Amino acid sequence: MAEAVNGGRSSRRSRRSRRANPDGTMTLIEHIYEFRRRLGWALLFVVVGGIFGFIWFEQHLGVIPSLGDIMKGPYCAIPAQQRFDGGSGGCKLLQTVPFEAFMVRLKVGVAAGAVLLSPAWLYQIWAFIAPGLYARERRYATIFVSFASVLFAAGAVLAYLLVPHALALLAGFGQEQFVTALTADKYISFILSLLVIFGVSFELPLLVVMLNRVGVLKYQQLKKWRRGILFALFVFAAFATPGSDPFSMLGLAAALTLLFEISIQIARFHDRKLGRERADEGWDKLADDEAAPFDYTPSSIEDDSTTTPGPSSRSTDDIT
């Protein structure tokens, strides 16, 4: 029995190897098994990251403060006379049900661990998809994911910097009659949702650039729609940001406006360059019934990449 199991595993590994399977073809069942394997590794990395985040919640990592202190930072920035301290004189969140602290710690730990180990579990997804792409498609996808990660992180950082001002403003209303006592679950949910909303919103300009690259959006269209899009960005910021504070809304709207303007200028330079290339190749002088000067010679797999199969086949070996 053990020999049969080991033989089956060895056979599957050999089919994933380039030497044994140079064209990278796989059956549907093998695709499903490979997807299950990659998904299992991705979930394992998320679990490991969650355990690390759960421990980090109360432990300092050298000069790096604990995750709990980082998450409490915006709340502790509220003036002491405006927040509830429970008589301890410190800065603590309020627990209203027995397991609230545990669930909050687990939620924050999993979120932080998933972000820290994102290269590991994203690689598993990439390793499943990338072998079915041409080298040029892989290059575009790599650039897109890289910029998307940077923009998401920038949006999350901006949200974290704006939250203390927003909380201080909201806690300042009726300070003679009210004291701010935030429950841990609602406060952490507010912080995490704000980080995610800002991070995802920062991907919108990147989407505009990619649509311009593939020819869906032209600079002239974006220029004509600029005022309407800017108004829509402010409306989106007003509805997307939780709470009613103006700091979060104006901060998100201003950042999106700046990024959108940058994306418009990128589209402008791209369309200008594309126009010059079309003029040099004589495309603008072609009649409507005249064939375009394309090269119709089919390319082989080796012309694109000696190690990359075509879209109709997929290799599942690790990209090294």
C-alpha positions as CSV (number, residue, x, y, z in Angstrom):
1,M,0.0,0.0,0.0
2,A,2.8,2.4,0.9
3,E,4.7,1.6,-2.2
4,A,1.5,2.3,-4.3
5,V,1.0,5.7,-2.6
6,N,4.6,6.7,-3.0
7,G,4.5,5.5,-6.6
8,G,1.4,7.7,-7.3
9,R,3.0,10.7,-5.7
10,S,6.2,10.2,-7.7
11,S,4.2,9.8,-10.9
12,R,2.4,13.1,-10.2
13,R,5.6,14.9,-9.5
14,S,7.1,13.6,-12.7
15,R,4.2,14.9,-14.7
16,R,4.7,18.3,-13.2
17,S,8.4,18.2,-14.1
18,R,9.6,20.0,-17.3
19,R,11.8,17.0,-18.2
20,A,9.1,14.5,-18.1
21,N,6.4,16.8,-19.4
22,P,8.1,19.5,-21.6
23,D,4.9,20.8,-23.2
24,G,3.2,21.3,-19.8
25,T,-0.1,19.6,-20.8
26,M,-2.3,18.2,-18.0
27,T,-5.7,16.5,-17.8
28,L,-8.7,18.1,-16.1
29,I,-8.3,15.8,-13.1
30,E,-4.6,16.8,-12.8
31,H,-5.6,20.5,-12.9
32,I,-8.1,19.9,-10.1
33,Y,-5.4,18.1,-8.0
34,E,-2.9,20.8,-8.6
35,F,-5.5,23.5,-7.7
36,R,-6.2,21.6,-4.5
37,R,-2.5,21.4,-3.7
38,R,-1.9,25.1,-4.3
39,L,-5.0,26.1,-2.4
40,G,-3.9,23.9,0.6
41,W,-0.5,25.6,0.7
42,A,-2.1,29.0,0.5
43,L,-4.4,28.3,3.3
44,L,-1.6,26.9,5.4
45,F,0.4,30.1,5.0
46,V,-2.6,32.1,6.0
47,V,-3.0,30.0,9.1
48,V,0.7,30.3,10.0
49,G,0.4,34.1,9.5
50,G,-2.7,34.1,11.7
51,I,-0.8,32.3,14.5
52,F,2.0,34.8,14.3
53,G,-0.4,37.7,14.3
54,F,-2.2,36.3,17.3
55,I,1.0,36.1,19.3
56,W,2.2,39.5,18.0
57,F,-1.0,41.1,19.3
58,E,0.5,41.3,22.8
59,Q,4.2,40.9,22.2
60,H,6.7,43.5,21.1
61,L,9.1,42.6,18.3
62,G,12.1,44.5,19.4
63,V,11.5,48.2,18.6
64,I,8.3,47.3,16.8
65,P,5.3,47.8,19.1
66,S,2.7,45.1,19.6
67,L,-0.1,44.7,17.2
68,G,-2.6,45.6,19.9
69,D,-0.8,48.9,20.5
70,I,-0.7,49.7,16.8
71,M,-4.5,49.1,16.5
72,K,-5.2,51.1,19.6
73,G,-3.1,54.0,18.5
74,P,-5.8,56.1,16.8
75,Y,-8.1,55.6,19.8
76,C,-5.4,56.5,22.3
77,A,-4.8,59.7,20.3
78,I,-8.2,61.0,21.6
79,P,-7.6,63.4,24.5
80,A,-7.8,61.6,27.8
81,Q,-10.6,63.7,29.1
82,Q,-12.8,62.7,26.1
83,R,-12.4,58.9,26.4
84,F,-13.4,56.4,29.0
85,D,-10.5,54.8,30.9
86,G,-12.4,52.7,33.5
87,G,-10.5,54.4,36.4
88,S,-7.2,52.7,35.3
89,G,-5.8,55.9,33.9
90,G,-4.6,54.0,30.8
91,C,-5.9,53.5,27.3
92,K,-8.0,50.4,26.9
93,L,-10.8,49.2,24.8
94,L,-14.1,48.1,26.3
95,Q,-15.1,44.4,26.3
96,T,-18.9,43.8,26.6
97,V,-19.1,40.0,26.1
98,P,-16.8,37.3,27.5
99,F,-15.1,36.2,24.2
100,E,-15.0,39.6,22.6
101,A,-11.3,40.1,23.3
102,F,-10.4,36.7,22.0
103,M,-12.3,37.1,18.8
104,V,-10.9,40.6,18.2
105,R,-7.4,39.3,18.8
106,L,-8.0,36.4,16.4
107,K,-9.5,38.7,13.7
108,V,-6.6,41.2,13.9
109,G,-4.0,38.5,14.0
110,V,-5.4,36.7,10.9
111,A,-5.6,39.9,9.0
112,A,-2.1,41.0,9.9
113,G,-0.7,37.5,9.3
114,A,-2.3,37.3,5.9
115,V,-0.8,40.7,4.9
116,L,2.7,39.8,6.2
117,L,2.7,36.4,4.4
118,S,0.9,37.6,1.3
119,P,4.0,36.9,-0.9
120,A,3.9,33.3,0.1
121,W,0.2,32.5,-0.5
122,L,0.0,34.8,-3.5
123,Y,2.9,32.9,-5.0
124,Q,0.8,29.7,-4.8
125,I,-1.9,31.4,-6.8
126,W,0.6,32.8,-9.3
127,A,2.3,29.4,-9.7
128,F,-1.0,27.9,-10.7
129,I,-1.9,30.6,-13.2
130,A,1.4,31.8,-14.6
131,P,2.5,28.7,-16.6
132,G,-0.6,29.1,-18.8
133,L,0.4,32.6,-19.8
134,Y,2.9,33.8,-22.4
135,A,6.0,35.6,-21.2
136,R,4.6,39.0,-22.2
137,E,1.3,38.3,-20.4
138,R,3.3,37.3,-17.3
139,R,5.3,40.5,-17.4
140,Y,2.1,42.6,-17.6
141,A,0.6,40.7,-14.7
142,T,3.7,41.0,-12.6
143,I,3.7,44.8,-13.2
144,F,0.0,45.1,-12.4
145,V,0.3,43.1,-9.1
146,S,3.4,45.0,-8.0
147,F,1.7,48.4,-8.5
148,A,-1.5,47.2,-7.0
149,S,0.3,46.0,-3.9
150,V,2.1,49.4,-3.5
151,L,-1.1,51.4,-4.0
152,F,-3.1,49.2,-1.6
153,A,-0.4,49.7,1.1
154,A,-0.4,53.5,0.4
155,G,-4.1,53.7,0.8
156,A,-4.1,51.7,4.1
157,V,-1.3,53.9,5.5
158,L,-3.2,57.1,4.6
159,A,-6.3,55.7,6.3
160,Y,-4.4,54.9,9.5
161,L,-3.0,58.5,9.5
162,L,-6.4,60.0,9.1
163,V,-8.2,57.9,11.7
164,P,-6.9,59.8,14.8
165,H,-8.1,63.1,13.4
166,A,-11.5,61.6,12.5
167,L,-12.0,60.1,15.9
168,A,-10.8,63.2,17.7
169,L,-13.4,65.3,15.7
170,L,-16.2,62.8,16.3
171,A,-15.4,62.5,20.1
172,G,-15.3,66.3,20.4
173,F,-19.0,66.7,19.8
174,G,-20.9,67.1,23.0
175,Q,-17.8,66.5,25.1
176,E,-19.5,68.1,28.2
177,Q,-22.3,65.5,28.1
178,F,-20.6,62.4,26.6
179,V,-17.5,60.3,27.1
180,T,-16.1,58.0,24.3
181,A,-16.1,54.4,25.4
182,L,-15.6,52.3,22.2
183,T,-16.2,48.6,22.3
184,A,-13.3,46.5,21.0
185,D,-15.3,44.7,18.3
186,K,-16.9,47.8,16.7
187,Y,-13.7,49.8,16.9
188,I,-11.5,47.2,15.3
189,S,-14.1,46.6,12.6
190,F,-14.2,50.3,11.9
191,I,-10.4,50.5,11.6
192,L,-10.1,47.4,9.4
193,S,-13.0,48.4,7.1
194,L,-11.4,51.9,6.7
195,L,-8.0,50.3,5.8
196,V,-9.6,48.0,3.3
197,I,-11.8,50.7,1.7
198,F,-8.8,53.1,1.3
199,G,-6.6,50.3,-0.1
200,V,-9.1,49.1,-2.6
201,S,-10.0,52.7,-3.7
202,F,-6.4,53.4,-4.5
203,E,-6.6,50.6,-7.2
204,L,-9.1,52.7,-9.3
205,P,-6.4,54.8,-11.1
206,L,-4.5,51.7,-11.9
207,L,-7.6,50.2,-13.5
208,V,-7.9,53.3,-15.6
209,V,-4.3,52.9,-16.8
210,M,-4.7,49.3,-17.6
211,L,-8.0,50.0,-19.6
212,N,-6.1,52.7,-21.5
213,R,-3.3,50.2,-22.3
214,V,-5.7,47.7,-23.8
215,G,-7.4,50.4,-25.8
216,V,-10.8,50.5,-23.9
217,L,-10.3,54.1,-22.6
218,K,-8.7,56.8,-24.6
219,Y,-7.2,60.0,-23.3
220,Q,-9.7,62.1,-25.2
221,Q,-12.5,60.3,-23.5
222,L,-11.0,60.7,-20.1
223,K,-10.3,64.4,-20.7
224,K,-13.9,64.9,-21.7
225,W,-15.3,63.0,-18.7
226,R,-12.8,64.5,-16.2
227,R,-15.3,66.8,-14.4
228,G,-17.9,64.2,-14.1
229,I,-15.4,61.6,-12.9
230,L,-14.0,63.9,-10.2
231,F,-17.5,64.6,-9.0
232,A,-18.1,60.9,-8.9
233,L,-14.9,60.4,-6.9
234,F,-16.1,62.8,-4.2
235,V,-19.5,61.1,-4.0
236,F,-17.8,57.7,-3.8
237,A,-15.6,58.9,-1.0
238,A,-18.6,60.3,0.9
239,F,-20.4,56.9,0.7
240,A,-17.4,54.6,1.0
241,T,-15.9,56.1,4.2
242,P,-17.6,54.8,7.4
243,G,-18.7,57.5,9.8
244,S,-19.6,61.1,9.0
245,D,-16.3,62.8,9.6
246,P,-15.0,65.1,6.8
247,F,-11.3,64.1,7.3
248,S,-11.7,60.6,6.0
249,M,-13.9,61.7,3.1
250,L,-11.8,64.6,2.0
251,G,-8.6,62.7,2.5
252,L,-9.8,59.8,0.3
253,A,-11.3,62.1,-2.3
254,A,-8.2,64.3,-2.6
255,A,-5.9,61.2,-2.9
256,L,-8.1,59.7,-5.5
257,T,-8.3,62.9,-7.4
258,L,-4.5,63.2,-7.5
259,L,-4.0,59.6,-8.5
260,F,-6.7,59.9,-11.2
261,E,-5.0,63.0,-12.6
262,I,-1.7,61.1,-12.8
263,S,-3.5,58.2,-14.6
264,I,-4.9,60.7,-17.1
265,Q,-1.4,62.0,-17.9
266,I,-0.1,58.5,-18.2
267,A,-2.9,57.8,-20.7
268,R,-2.1,61.0,-22.5
269,F,1.6,60.1,-23.1
270,H,0.7,56.5,-24.0
271,D,-1.9,57.6,-26.7
272,R,0.6,60.2,-28.0
273,K,3.3,57.6,-28.4
274,L,0.8,55.2,-30.0
275,G,-0.3,57.9,-32.4
276,R,3.3,58.5,-33.5
277,E,3.8,54.8,-34.1
278,R,0.7,54.6,-36.2
279,A,1.8,57.6,-38.2
280,D,5.2,56.1,-38.8
281,E,3.7,52.8,-40.0
282,G,1.3,54.6,-42.3
283,W,-1.9,53.2,-40.6
284,D,-3.7,56.5,-40.7
285,K,-3.4,56.6,-44.5
286,L,-5.0,53.3,-45.1
287,A,-8.4,53.1,-46.8
288,D,-11.3,51.5,-45.0
289,D,-11.2,48.4,-47.3
290,E,-7.4,48.1,-47.2
291,A,-5.8,45.4,-45.0
292,A,-3.6,46.6,-42.1
293,P,0.1,45.8,-42.4
294,F,0.1,43.0,-39.8
295,D,2.5,40.2,-39.7
296,Y,0.3,37.1,-40.1
297,T,3.1,34.6,-39.6
298,P,2.1,32.4,-36.7
299,S,4.6,32.3,-33.9
300,S,5.7,29.1,-32.1
301,I,5.9,28.6,-28.4
302,E,9.7,28.8,-28.6
303,D,9.4,32.3,-30.1
304,D,7.7,33.6,-27.1
305,S,9.5,31.7,-24.4
306,T,11.4,28.4,-24.4
307,T,9.8,27.4,-21.1
308,T,6.3,28.8,-21.4
309,P,3.5,26.8,-22.8
310,G,0.6,28.3,-24.8
311,P,-2.7,29.3,-23.3
312,S,-4.2,25.9,-24.3
313,S,-1.9,24.1,-22.0
314,R,-0.7,24.7,-18.4
315,S,2.3,23.6,-16.6
316,T,2.1,23.3,-12.9
317,D,5.7,23.1,-11.8
318,D,7.1,25.8,-9.5
319,I,8.5,28.9,-11.2
320,T,12.1,29.1,-10.2
